[in-house]
Amino acid sequence: MANSGGGAVCNGNLHNHRKQSDGSQSGNYTENGTVKEAQQNGKPHIYKPLVEFFEEAPLHVMVFTYLGYGIGTLFGYLRDFMRNWGIEKCNAAVEREEQKDFVPLYQNFENFYTRNLYMRIRDNWNRPICSAPGSLFDMLERVSDDYNWTFRYTGRIIKDVINMGSYNFLGMAASYDESMRTVKEVLEAYGVGVASTRHEMGTLDKHTELEDLVAKFLNVEAAMVFGMGFATNSMNIPALVGKGCLILSDELNHASLVLGARLSGATIRIFKHNNMQSLEKLLRDAVIYGQPRTRRAWKKILILVEGIYRTLWITYGFTHIVLLMLCP
């Protein structure tokens, strides 16, 4: 299989024989889905393979974890039985008696986990802080008198708590340095709404500049940049693809990407997280076999991935995906 750019795929390996302006060959190739070497502007670039390491939980830890879930579920059914008979007070939200003929807002079974399991450990989440979210921060102490259904503050501040996760991705909230002064100047020039939708703020020179930088970084012709938000993915994906199109989605994509893919009406196929071999196989099958039954070519093929997976803090190898798109 050959592409218009002069590259060829043989036995799963991509060989690019395009010559540079100085007469040298680029020598780009992939082996087992991993880019070994590429050459851009006559200068070689080495791309290291993406390797993920996850510590496997010991068997006894997994057994006791599931055992704990099982015991908690049994006690949950017991407490629901006691609440139904008035033996225990129910603090959960329930339907009003005068609204019993309407569609219920609260599904009893769906709230079972929140009511009986999450409520036991609720004090570990949504903790209010009272300082910048740096590596260490201060936290307001709170206690509960009704088994975590409600909380009250004691007025005490817990100092220097280790921050295990935060939206302070770039670490700018804890220190004021030269980079923050630049941010301050930009905010004064463009305002705090610069990251909102372009329907409200319009297309600014910073949007164009960022899109050019992203396209240059990925070595593609152009790129589109949207302001961060759930609707960015859920509403724009249906505008890009529809019925007769194919979406190849990473198995760990955010819920906004999943919702957008479902709303589009396109066919969705999942590949293993950050696994270029899995993506390449699905992409090759899509190009070779086309749509099911009719075997017609797909109108469009859209690959959905995230740049940084916040749950795992893993960055994506976009160079591999670009190469697969150039030579499917």
ZADO-1210 file (C-alpha; in nm, 4 decimals, padded with zeros to 6 digits):
<atoms>
<atom x="00.0000" y="00.0000" z="00.0000" code="MET" pos="1"/>
<atom x="00.1459" y="00.3334" z="-00.0999" code="ALA" pos="2"/>
<atom x="00.0536" y="00.6916" z="-00.0212" code="ASN" pos="3"/>
<atom x="00.0684" y="01.0091" z="-00.2262" code="SER" pos="4"/>
<atom x="00.3651" y="01.1387" z="-00.0287" code="GLY" pos="5"/>
<atom x="00.5981" y="00.8704" z="-00.1552" code="GLY" pos="6"/>
<atom x="00.5878" y="00.6397" z="00.1473" code="GLY" pos="7"/>
<atom x="00.5095" y="00.2706" z="00.1368" code="ALA" pos="8"/>
<atom x="00.3837" y="00.0206" z="00.3924" code="VAL" pos="9"/>
<atom x="00.5398" y="-00.3248" z="00.3769" code="CYS" pos="10"/>
<atom x="00.4669" y="-00.5965" z="00.6345" code="ASN" pos="11"/>
<atom x="00.3400" y="-00.3372" z="00.8784" code="GLY" pos="12"/>
<atom x="00.6499" y="-00.1125" z="00.8424" code="ASN" pos="13"/>
<atom x="00.6276" y="00.2370" z="00.7010" code="LEU" pos="14"/>
<atom x="00.9173" y="00.3367" z="00.4761" code="HIS" pos="15"/>
<atom x="00.9351" y="00.6963" z="00.3608" code="ASN" pos="16"/>
<atom x="01.1674" y="00.7541" z="00.0664" code="HIS" pos="17"/>
<atom x="01.1065" y="01.1245" z="00.0137" code="ARG" pos="18"/>
<atom x="01.4237" y="01.3211" z="-00.0429" code="LYS" pos="19"/>
<atom x="01.5087" y="01.6412" z="00.1373" code="GLN" pos="20"/>
<atom x="01.6217" y="01.9557" z="-00.0367" code="SER" pos="21"/>
<atom x="01.9847" y="01.8565" z="00.0200" code="ASP" pos="22"/>
<atom x="01.9313" y="01.5219" z="-00.1541" code="GLY" pos="23"/>
<atom x="01.9242" y="01.3064" z="00.1609" code="SER" pos="24"/>
<atom x="01.6417" y="01.0657" z="00.2338" code="GLN" pos="25"/>
<atom x="01.4178" y="01.1177" z="00.5334" code="SER" pos="26"/>
<atom x="01.4344" y="00.7520" z="00.6468" code="GLY" pos="27"/>
<atom x="01.1115" y="00.7586" z="00.8522" code="ASN" pos="28"/>
<atom x="00.9849" y="00.4149" z="00.9470" code="TYR" pos="29"/>
<atom x="00.7757" y="00.2409" z="01.2091" code="THR" pos="30"/>
<atom x="00.8335" y="-00.0998" z="01.3518" code="GLU" pos="31"/>
<atom x="00.5565" y="-00.2663" z="01.5547" code="ASN" pos="32"/>
<atom x="00.3762" y="00.0645" z="01.5694" code="GLY" pos="33"/>
<atom x="00.6734" y="00.2514" z="01.7223" code="THR" pos="34"/>
<atom x="00.8499" y="00.5328" z="01.5400" code="VAL" pos="35"/>
<atom x="01.2217" y="00.4582" z="01.5474" code="LYS" pos="36"/>
<atom x="01.3631" y="00.7569" z="01.3620" code="GLU" pos="37"/>
<atom x="01.2305" y="01.0507" z="01.1658" code="ALA" pos="38"/>
<atom x="01.3977" y="01.3315" z="00.9783" code="GLN" pos="39"/>
<atom x="01.2630" y="01.6826" z="00.9460" code="GLN" pos="40"/>
<atom x="01.4377" y="01.9691" z="00.7692" code="ASN" pos="41"/>
<atom x="01.7418" y="01.7467" z="00.7233" code="GLY" pos="42"/>
<atom x="01.7827" y="01.6888" z="01.0985" code="LYS" pos="43"/>
<atom x="01.7144" y="01.3465" z="01.2529" code="PRO" pos="44"/>
<atom x="01.4769" y="01.3176" z="01.5472" code="HIS" pos="45"/>
<atom x="01.4609" y="01.0086" z="01.7631" code="ILE" pos="46"/>
<atom x="01.1222" y="00.9179" z="01.9123" code="TYR" pos="47"/>
<atom x="01.1349" y="00.6884" z="02.2109" code="LYS" pos="48"/>
<atom x="00.8643" y="00.4219" z="02.2427" code="PRO" pos="49"/>
<atom x="00.5782" y="00.4964" z="02.4816" code="LEU" pos="50"/>
<atom x="00.5977" y="00.2532" z="02.7705" code="VAL" pos="51"/>
<atom x="00.3460" y="00.2556" z="03.0543" code="GLU" pos="52"/>
<atom x="00.4067" y="00.0939" z="03.3906" code="PHE" pos="53"/>
<atom x="00.1221" y="00.0119" z="03.6283" code="PHE" pos="54"/>
<atom x="00.1823" y="-00.1595" z="03.9573" code="GLU" pos="55"/>
<atom x="-00.0279" y="-00.4728" z="03.9841" code="GLU" pos="56"/>
<atom x="-00.2254" y="-00.5087" z="04.3048" code="ALA" pos="57"/>
<atom x="-00.1478" y="-00.8220" z="04.5097" code="PRO" pos="58"/>
<atom x="-00.4100" y="-01.0935" z="04.5088" code="LEU" pos="59"/>
<atom x="-00.5003" y="-01.0516" z="04.8747" code="HIS" pos="60"/>
<atom x="-00.5591" y="-00.6780" z="04.8230" code="VAL" pos="61"/>
<atom x="-00.8027" y="-00.7432" z="04.5361" code="MET" pos="62"/>
<atom x="-00.9814" y="-01.0170" z="04.7328" code="VAL" pos="63"/>
<atom x="-01.0305" y="-00.7986" z="05.0413" code="PHE" pos="64"/>
<atom x="-01.1385" y="-00.5046" z="04.8227" code="THR" pos="65"/>
<atom x="-01.4174" y="-00.7021" z="04.6555" code="TYR" pos="66"/>
<atom x="-01.5047" y="-00.8592" z="04.9893" code="LEU" pos="67"/>
<atom x="-01.5421" y="-00.5109" z="05.1370" code="GLY" pos="68"/>
<atom x="-01.7705" y="-00.4078" z="04.8495" code="TYR" pos="69"/>
<atom x="-01.9789" y="-00.7200" z="04.9013" code="GLY" pos="70"/>
<atom x="-02.0191" y="-00.6642" z="05.2753" code="ILE" pos="71"/>
<atom x="-02.0986" y="-00.2968" z="05.2208" code="GLY" pos="72"/>
<atom x="-02.3640" y="-00.3891" z="04.9629" code="THR" pos="73"/>
<atom x="-02.5289" y="-00.6389" z="05.2015" code="LEU" pos="74"/>
<atom x="-02.5403" y="-00.3833" z="05.4818" code="PHE" pos="75"/>
<atom x="-02.6778" y="-00.1307" z="05.2314" code="GLY" pos="76"/>
<atom x="-02.9758" y="-00.3554" z="05.1513" code="TYR" pos="77"/>
<atom x="-03.0278" y="-00.4143" z="05.5229" code="LEU" pos="78"/>
<atom x="-03.0313" y="-00.0406" z="05.5967" code="ARG" pos="79"/>
<atom x="-03.2685" y="00.0259" z="05.3051" code="ASP" pos="80"/>
<atom x="-03.5014" y="-00.2350" z="05.4528" code="PHE" pos="81"/>
<atom x="-03.4859" y="-00.0578" z="05.7894" code="MET" pos="82"/>
<atom x="-03.5509" y="00.2799" z="05.6248" code="ARG" pos="83"/>
<atom x="-03.8550" y="00.1485" z="05.4381" code="ASN" pos="84"/>
<atom x="-04.0070" y="00.0291" z="05.7662" code="TRP" pos="85"/>
<atom x="-03.9230" y="00.3483" z="05.9517" code="GLY" pos="86"/>
<atom x="-03.6694" y="00.1857" z="06.1833" code="ILE" pos="87"/>
<atom x="-03.3909" y="00.4130" z="06.0560" code="GLU" pos="88"/>
<atom x="-03.4293" y="00.7726" z="05.9438" code="LYS" pos="89"/>
<atom x="-03.3738" y="00.8266" z="05.5696" code="CYS" pos="90"/>
<atom x="-03.1645" y="01.1361" z="05.4965" code="ASN" pos="91"/>
<atom x="-03.1514" y="01.0795" z="05.1214" code="ALA" pos="92"/>
<atom x="-03.3592" y="01.2800" z="04.8737" code="ALA" pos="93"/>
<atom x="-03.7003" y="01.1243" z="04.8075" code="VAL" pos="94"/>
<atom x="-03.9993" y="01.2086" z="04.5898" code="GLU" pos="95"/>
<atom x="-04.2682" y="01.4299" z="04.7397" code="ARG" pos="96"/>
<atom x="-04.6022" y="01.2605" z="04.7946" code="GLU" pos="97"/>
<atom x="-04.7920" y="01.5086" z="04.5750" code="GLU" pos="98"/>
<atom x="-04.5568" y="01.4333" z="04.2836" code="GLN" pos="99"/>
<atom x="-04.5963" y="01.0570" z="04.2834" code="LYS" pos="100"/>
<atom x="-04.7857" y="01.0650" z="03.9497" code="ASP" pos="101"/>
<atom x="-04.4996" y="01.2429" z="03.7711" code="PHE" pos="102"/>
<atom x="-04.1873" y="01.0898" z="03.6222" code="VAL" pos="103"/>
<atom x="-03.9554" y="01.0247" z="03.9202" code="PRO" pos="104"/>
<atom x="-03.6528" y="01.2490" z="03.9562" code="LEU" pos="105"/>
<atom x="-03.4692" y="01.0066" z="04.1822" code="TYR" pos="106"/>
<atom x="-03.4157" y="00.6444" z="04.0903" code="GLN" pos="107"/>
<atom x="-03.3902" y="00.4326" z="04.4025" code="ASN" pos="108"/>
<atom x="-03.1471" y="00.1761" z="04.2627" code="PHE" pos="109"/>
<atom x="-02.9225" y="00.4359" z="04.0955" code="GLU" pos="110"/>
<atom x="-02.8768" y="00.6131" z="04.4295" code="ASN" pos="111"/>
<atom x="-02.7985" y="00.2907" z="04.6152" code="PHE" pos="112"/>
<atom x="-02.4211" y="00.3325" z="04.5869" code="TYR" pos="113"/>
<atom x="-02.4305" y="00.6997" z="04.6899" code="THR" pos="114"/>
<atom x="-02.6682" y="00.6321" z="04.9766" code="ARG" pos="115"/>
<atom x="-02.5000" y="00.3283" z="05.1290" code="ASN" pos="116"/>
<atom x="-02.1365" y="00.3078" z="05.0146" code="LEU" pos="117"/>
<atom x="-02.0106" y="00.6508" z="04.9118" code="TYR" pos="118"/>
<atom x="-02.1721" y="00.8153" z="05.2150" code="MET" pos="119"/>
<atom x="-01.9493" y="00.6097" z="05.4457" code="ARG" pos="120"/>
<atom x="-01.6325" y="00.7637" z="05.2984" code="ILE" pos="121"/>
<atom x="-01.7734" y="01.0966" z="05.1780" code="ARG" pos="122"/>
<atom x="-01.5525" y="01.2943" z="05.4198" code="ASP" pos="123"/>
<atom x="-01.2494" y="01.2005" z="05.2054" code="ASN" pos="124"/>
<atom x="-01.3731" y="01.4007" z="04.9055" code="TRP" pos="125"/>
<atom x="-01.4664" y="01.7609" z="04.8275" code="ASN" pos="126"/>
<atom x="-01.2481" y="01.8961" z="05.1033" code="ARG" pos="127"/>
<atom x="-01.2519" y="02.2795" z="05.1170" code="PRO" pos="128"/>
<atom x="-00.9084" y="02.4471" z="05.1016" code="ILE" pos="129"/>
<atom x="-00.8085" y="02.7989" z="05.2030" code="CYS" pos="130"/>
<atom x="-00.4780" y="02.8539" z="05.0219" code="SER" pos="131"/>
<atom x="-00.3219" y="02.8291" z="04.6772" code="ALA" pos="132"/>
<atom x="-00.3337" y="02.4712" z="04.5366" code="PRO" pos="133"/>
<atom x="00.0419" y="02.4133" z="04.5305" code="GLY" pos="134"/>
<atom x="00.2281" y="02.0989" z="04.6349" code="SER" pos="135"/>
<atom x="00.1164" y="02.1802" z="04.9914" code="LEU" pos="136"/>
<atom x="-00.1988" y="02.3682" z="05.0906" code="PHE" pos="137"/>
<atom x="-00.4111" y="02.4549" z="05.3941" code="ASP" pos="138"/>
<atom x="-00.7452" y="02.2859" z="05.4528" code="MET" pos="139"/>
<atom x="-01.0514" y="02.3710" z="05.6612" code="LEU" pos="140"/>
<atom x="-01.1344" y="02.1081" z="05.9214" code="GLU" pos="141"/>
<atom x="-01.4886" y="01.9768" z="05.9199" code="ARG" pos="142"/>
<atom x="-01.6748" y="01.7101" z="06.1170" code="VAL" pos="143"/>
<atom x="-02.0049" y="01.5288" z="06.0781" code="SER" pos="144"/>
<atom x="-02.2617" y="01.4429" z="06.3432" code="ASP" pos="145"/>
<atom x="-02.4857" y="01.2298" z="06.1193" code="ASP" pos="146"/>
<atom x="-02.2451" y="00.9884" z="05.9478" code="TYR" pos="147"/>
<atom x="-02.1354" y="01.2202" z="05.6652" code="ASN" pos="148"/>
<atom x="-02.4807" y="01.3335" z="05.5507" code="TRP" pos="149"/>
<atom x="-02.3986" y="01.6902" z="05.6582" code="THR" pos="150"/>
<atom x="-02.0813" y="01.8654" z="05.7786" code="PHE" pos="151"/>
<atom x="-01.9964" y="02.1560" z="06.0052" code="ARG" pos="152"/>
<atom x="-01.6728" y="02.3512" z="06.0268" code="TYR" pos="153"/>
<atom x="-01.4781" y="02.3626" z="06.3499" code="THR" pos="154"/>
<atom x="-01.2882" y="02.6821" z="06.2615" code="GLY" pos="155"/>
<atom x="-00.9529" y="02.5034" z="06.2725" code="ARG" pos="156"/>
<atom x="-00.7153" y="02.5142" z="05.9751" code="ILE" pos="157"/>
<atom x="-00.5031" y="02.2103" z="05.8939" code="ILE" pos="158"/>
<atom x="-00.1664" y="02.3321" z="05.7647" code="LYS" pos="159"/>
<atom x="00.0615" y="02.1886" z="05.4921" code="ASP" pos="160"/>
<atom x="-00.1533" y="01.9068" z="05.3565" code="VAL" pos="161"/>
<atom x="00.0029" y="01.7176" z="05.0645" code="ILE" pos="162"/>
<atom x="-00.1751" y="01.7905" z="04.7360" code="ASN" pos="163"/>
<atom x="-00.2330" y="01.4585" z="04.5582" code="MET" pos="164"/>
<atom x="-00.4312" y="01.6006" z="04.2661" code="GLY" pos="165"/>
<atom x="-00.5210" y="01.9464" z="04.1383" code="SER" pos="166"/>
<atom x="-00.6285" y="02.1451" z="03.8332" code="TYR" pos="167"/>
<atom x="-00.3167" y="02.3559" z="03.8873" code="ASN" pos="168"/>
<atom x="-00.1539" y="02.1726" z="03.5960" code="PHE" pos="169"/>
<atom x="00.1269" y="02.4215" z="03.5297" code="LEU" pos="170"/>
<atom x="00.1987" y="02.5023" z="03.8943" code="GLY" pos="171"/>
<atom x="00.1327" y="02.8732" z="03.8465" code="MET" pos="172"/>
<atom x="-00.1032" y="02.9145" z="04.1405" code="ALA" pos="173"/>
<atom x="00.1588" y="02.8751" z="04.4138" code="ALA" pos="174"/>
<atom x="00.4241" y="03.1191" z="04.2925" code="SER" pos="175"/>
<atom x="00.4411" y="03.4562" z="04.1209" code="TYR" pos="176"/>
<atom x="00.7315" y="03.4696" z="03.8773" code="ASP" pos="177"/>
<atom x="00.8080" y="03.6042" z="03.5306" code="GLU" pos="178"/>
<atom x="00.5580" y="03.3700" z="03.3663" code="SER" pos="179"/>
<atom x="00.2798" y="03.4985" z="03.5905" code="MET" pos="180"/>
<atom x="00.3651" y="03.8550" z="03.5006" code="ARG" pos="181"/>
<atom x="00.3213" y="03.7600" z="03.1362" code="THR" pos="182"/>
<atom x="-00.0164" y="03.6063" z="03.2184" code="VAL" pos="183"/>
<atom x="-00.1137" y="03.9259" z="03.3997" code="LYS" pos="184"/>
<atom x="-00.0248" y="04.1384" z="03.0957" code="GLU" pos="185"/>
<atom x="-00.2254" y="03.9137" z="02.8626" code="VAL" pos="186"/>
<atom x="-00.5283" y="03.9236" z="03.0939" code="LEU" pos="187"/>
<atom x="-00.5099" y="04.3003" z="03.1049" code="GLU" pos="188"/>
<atom x="-00.4936" y="04.3153" z="02.7247" code="ALA" pos="189"/>
<atom x="-00.7535" y="04.0503" z="02.6353" code="TYR" pos="190"/>
<atom x="-00.9655" y="04.0062" z="02.9503" code="GLY" pos="191"/>
<atom x="-01.0533" y="03.6982" z="03.1545" code="VAL" pos="192"/>
<atom x="-01.3007" y="03.5663" z="02.8953" code="GLY" pos="193"/>
<atom x="-01.0373" y="03.5003" z="02.6306" code="VAL" pos="194"/>
<atom x="-01.0728" y="03.1233" z="02.6758" code="ALA" pos="195"/>
<atom x="-01.4486" y="03.1230" z="02.6155" code="SER" pos="196"/>
<atom x="-01.6202" y="03.0269" z="02.2911" code="THR" pos="197"/>
<atom x="-01.5384" y="03.2228" z="01.9779" code="ARG" pos="198"/>
<atom x="-01.9084" y="03.2908" z="01.9271" code="HIS" pos="199"/>
<atom x="-01.8828" y="03.5236" z="02.2245" code="GLU" pos="200"/>
<atom x="-01.5283" y="03.6637" z="02.2021" code="MET" pos="201"/>
<atom x="-01.4518" y="03.6143" z="01.8335" code="GLY" pos="202"/>
<atom x="-01.1287" y="03.4813" z="01.6820" code="THR" pos="203"/>
<atom x="-00.8290" y="03.6600" z="01.8287" code="LEU" pos="204"/>
<atom x="-00.4705" y="03.6752" z="01.7082" code="ASP" pos="205"/>
<atom x="-00.3760" y="03.4432" z="01.9963" code="LYS" pos="206"/>
<atom x="-00.6106" y="03.1768" z="01.8602" code="HIS" pos="207"/>
<atom x="-00.4428" y="03.1889" z="01.5208" code="THR" pos="208"/>
<atom x="-00.0967" y="03.1927" z="01.6767" code="GLU" pos="209"/>
<atom x="-00.1747" y="02.8900" z="01.8946" code="LEU" pos="210"/>
<atom x="-00.3228" y="02.6961" z="01.6023" code="GLU" pos="211"/>
<atom x="-00.0107" y="02.7621" z="01.3956" code="ASP" pos="212"/>
<atom x="00.2098" y="02.6409" z="01.6815" code="LEU" pos="213"/>
<atom x="00.0033" y="02.3225" z="01.7287" code="VAL" pos="214"/>
<atom x="00.0142" y="02.2476" z="01.3550" code="ALA" pos="215"/>
<atom x="00.3904" y="02.3041" z="01.3500" code="LYS" pos="216"/>
<atom x="00.4402" y="02.0825" z="01.6549" code="PHE" pos="217"/>
<atom x="00.2391" y="01.7980" z="01.4981" code="LEU" pos="218"/>
<atom x="00.3929" y="01.8615" z="01.1541" code="ASN" pos="219"/>
<atom x="00.0514" y="01.8876" z="00.9870" code="VAL" pos="220"/>
<atom x="-00.1051" y="02.1460" z="00.7580" code="GLU" pos="221"/>
<atom x="-00.3474" y="02.3016" z="01.0070" code="ALA" pos="222"/>
<atom x="-00.5068" y="02.2585" z="01.3479" code="ALA" pos="223"/>
<atom x="-00.8197" y="02.3825" z="01.5250" code="MET" pos="224"/>
<atom x="-00.8135" y="02.5044" z="01.8850" code="VAL" pos="225"/>
<atom x="-01.1227" y="02.5348" z="02.1038" code="PHE" pos="226"/>
<atom x="-01.1617" y="02.6705" z="02.4526" code="GLY" pos="227"/>
<atom x="-01.1631" y="02.3950" z="02.7163" code="MET" pos="228"/>
<atom x="-01.5098" y="02.2743" z="02.8092" code="GLY" pos="229"/>
<atom x="-01.7430" y="01.9747" z="02.8086" code="PHE" pos="230"/>
<atom x="-01.9458" y="02.1170" z="02.5197" code="ALA" pos="231"/>
<atom x="-01.6303" y="02.1569" z="02.3087" code="THR" pos="232"/>
<atom x="-01.6141" y="01.7821" z="02.2581" code="ASN" pos="233"/>
<atom x="-01.9787" y="01.6821" z="02.2976" code="SER" pos="234"/>
<atom x="-02.1127" y="01.9426" z="02.0513" code="MET" pos="235"/>
<atom x="-01.8325" y="01.9774" z="01.7948" code="ASN" pos="236"/>
<atom x="-01.7821" y="01.6081" z="01.7192" code="ILE" pos="237"/>
<atom x="-02.1360" y="01.5754" z="01.5722" code="PRO" pos="238"/>
<atom x="-02.0507" y="01.8748" z="01.3497" code="ALA" pos="239"/>
<atom x="-01.7449" y="01.6930" z="01.2107" code="LEU" pos="240"/>
<atom x="-01.8827" y="01.3436" z="01.1519" code="VAL" pos="241"/>
<atom x="-02.2199" y="01.1761" z="01.1160" code="GLY" pos="242"/>
<atom x="-02.3892" y="00.8691" z="00.9720" code="LYS" pos="243"/>
<atom x="-02.1605" y="00.6806" z="00.7365" code="GLY" pos="244"/>
<atom x="-01.8495" y="00.7980" z="00.9234" code="CYS" pos="245"/>
<atom x="-01.6201" y="00.6037" z="01.1562" code="LEU" pos="246"/>
<atom x="-01.4817" y="00.7137" z="01.4932" code="ILE" pos="247"/>
<atom x="-01.1772" y="00.5392" z="01.6414" code="LEU" pos="248"/>
<atom x="-01.1763" y="00.6250" z="02.0107" code="SER" pos="249"/>
<atom x="-00.9254" y="00.5551" z="02.2875" code="ASP" pos="250"/>
<atom x="-01.0764" y="00.3342" z="02.5575" code="GLU" pos="251"/>
<atom x="-00.9944" y="00.5882" z="02.8324" code="LEU" pos="252"/>
<atom x="-01.1355" y="00.8979" z="02.6628" code="ASN" pos="253"/>
<atom x="-01.3224" y="01.1554" z="02.8709" code="HIS" pos="254"/>
<atom x="-01.7010" y="01.1376" z="02.9045" code="ALA" pos="255"/>
<atom x="-01.7372" y="01.4490" z="02.6859" code="SER" pos="256"/>
<atom x="-01.5668" y="01.2700" z="02.3949" code="LEU" pos="257"/>
<atom x="-01.7786" y="00.9599" z="02.4504" code="VAL" pos="258"/>
<atom x="-02.1001" y="01.1637" z="02.4544" code="LEU" pos="259"/>
<atom x="-02.0019" y="01.3580" z="02.1429" code="GLY" pos="260"/>
<atom x="-01.9229" y="01.0355" z="01.9585" code="ALA" pos="261"/>
<atom x="-02.2602" y="00.8867" z="02.0514" code="ARG" pos="262"/>
<atom x="-02.4524" y="01.1999" z="01.9529" code="LEU" pos="263"/>
<atom x="-02.2852" y="01.2087" z="01.6114" code="SER" pos="264"/>
<atom x="-02.4543" y="00.8906" z="01.4896" code="GLY" pos="265"/>
<atom x="-02.1241" y="00.7638" z="01.3506" code="ALA" pos="266"/>
<atom x="-01.9981" y="00.4096" z="01.3961" code="THR" pos="267"/>
<atom x="-01.7672" y="00.3880" z="01.6987" code="ILE" pos="268"/>
<atom x="-01.4814" y="00.1447" z="01.7446" code="ARG" pos="269"/>
<atom x="-01.2573" y="00.1368" z="02.0509" code="ILE" pos="270"/>
<atom x="-00.8821" y="00.0755" z="02.0538" code="PHE" pos="271"/>
<atom x="-00.6572" y="00.0009" z="02.3497" code="LYS" pos="272"/>
<atom x="-00.5274" y="00.2974" z="02.5441" code="HIS" pos="273"/>
<atom x="-00.2171" y="00.4540" z="02.3910" code="ASN" pos="274"/>
<atom x="-00.1632" y="00.1412" z="02.1809" code="ASN" pos="275"/>
<atom x="-00.0591" y="00.2274" z="01.8258" code="MET" pos="276"/>
<atom x="-00.0713" y="-00.1351" z="01.7118" code="GLN" pos="277"/>
<atom x="-00.4375" y="-00.1610" z="01.8115" code="SER" pos="278"/>
<atom x="-00.5181" y="00.1706" z="01.6406" code="LEU" pos="279"/>
<atom x="-00.3283" y="00.0761" z="01.3249" code="GLU" pos="280"/>
<atom x="-00.5143" y="-00.2547" z="01.2975" code="LYS" pos="281"/>
<atom x="-00.8544" y="-00.0849" z="01.3246" code="LEU" pos="282"/>
<atom x="-00.7472" y="00.1851" z="01.0794" code="LEU" pos="283"/>
<atom x="-00.6230" y="-00.0675" z="00.8234" code="ARG" pos="284"/>
<atom x="-00.9423" y="-00.2748" z="00.8511" code="ASP" pos="285"/>
<atom x="-01.1533" y="00.0392" z="00.8081" code="ALA" pos="286"/>
<atom x="-00.9659" y="00.1421" z="00.4931" code="VAL" pos="287"/>
<atom x="-00.9554" y="-00.2059" z="00.3416" code="ILE" pos="288"/>
<atom x="-01.3037" y="-00.3396" z="00.4245" code="TYR" pos="289"/>
<atom x="-01.5019" y="-00.0168" z="00.4511" code="GLY" pos="290"/>
<atom x="-01.8507" y="-00.0094" z="00.5996" code="GLN" pos="291"/>
<atom x="-02.0218" y="-00.3299" z="00.7144" code="PRO" pos="292"/>
<atom x="-02.2561" y="-00.5024" z="00.4670" code="ARG" pos="293"/>
<atom x="-02.2169" y="-00.2507" z="00.1824" code="THR" pos="294"/>
<atom x="-01.8329" y="-00.2401" z="00.1949" code="ARG" pos="295"/>
<atom x="-01.8458" y="00.1197" z="00.0818" code="ARG" pos="296"/>
<atom x="-01.5645" y="00.3474" z="00.1889" code="ALA" pos="297"/>
<atom x="-01.6233" y="00.5466" z="00.5054" code="TRP" pos="298"/>
<atom x="-01.7127" y="00.9107" z="00.4414" code="LYS" pos="299"/>
<atom x="-01.4733" y="01.0198" z="00.7142" code="LYS" pos="300"/>
<atom x="-01.2552" y="00.8500" z="00.9742" code="ILE" pos="301"/>
<atom x="-01.2030" y="01.0479" z="01.2961" code="LEU" pos="302"/>
<atom x="-00.9461" y="00.9466" z="01.5592" code="ILE" pos="303"/>
<atom x="-01.0356" y="01.0660" z="01.9105" code="LEU" pos="304"/>
<atom x="-00.7620" y="01.0892" z="02.1741" code="VAL" pos="305"/>
<atom x="-00.6686" y="01.3247" z="02.4573" code="GLU" pos="306"/>
<atom x="-00.3427" y="01.5150" z="02.4868" code="GLY" pos="307"/>
<atom x="-00.3054" y="01.4446" z="02.8591" code="ILE" pos="308"/>
<atom x="-00.5089" y="01.1825" z="03.0427" code="TYR" pos="309"/>
<atom x="-00.5717" y="01.3479" z="03.3783" code="ARG" pos="310"/>
<atom x="-00.6605" y="01.0244" z="03.5565" code="THR" pos="311"/>
<atom x="-00.3237" y="00.8679" z="03.4651" code="LEU" pos="312"/>
<atom x="-00.1135" y="01.1750" z="03.3737" code="TRP" pos="313"/>
<atom x="-00.0026" y="01.0157" z="03.0485" code="ILE" pos="314"/>
<atom x="00.0802" y="01.2229" z="02.7422" code="THR" pos="315"/>
<atom x="-00.0052" y="01.0947" z="02.3974" code="TYR" pos="316"/>
<atom x="00.2348" y="01.0179" z="02.1131" code="GLY" pos="317"/>
<atom x="00.0721" y="01.2331" z="01.8449" code="PHE" pos="318"/>
<atom x="00.3598" y="01.1759" z="01.6034" code="THR" pos="319"/>
<atom x="00.2634" y="00.8089" z="01.5749" code="HIS" pos="320"/>
<atom x="-00.0987" y="00.8966" z="01.5008" code="ILE" pos="321"/>
<atom x="-00.0015" y="01.1529" z="01.2367" code="VAL" pos="322"/>
<atom x="00.2115" y="00.8902" z="01.0605" code="LEU" pos="323"/>
<atom x="-00.0782" y="00.6439" z="01.0654" code="LEU" pos="324"/>
<atom x="-00.3072" y="00.9092" z="00.9200" code="MET" pos="325"/>
<atom x="-00.0609" y="00.9841" z="00.6407" code="LEU" pos="326"/>
<atom x="-00.0151" y="00.6190" z="00.5518" code="CYS" pos="327"/>
<atom x="-00.3162" y="00.4165" z="00.6693" code="PRO" pos="328"/>
</atoms>
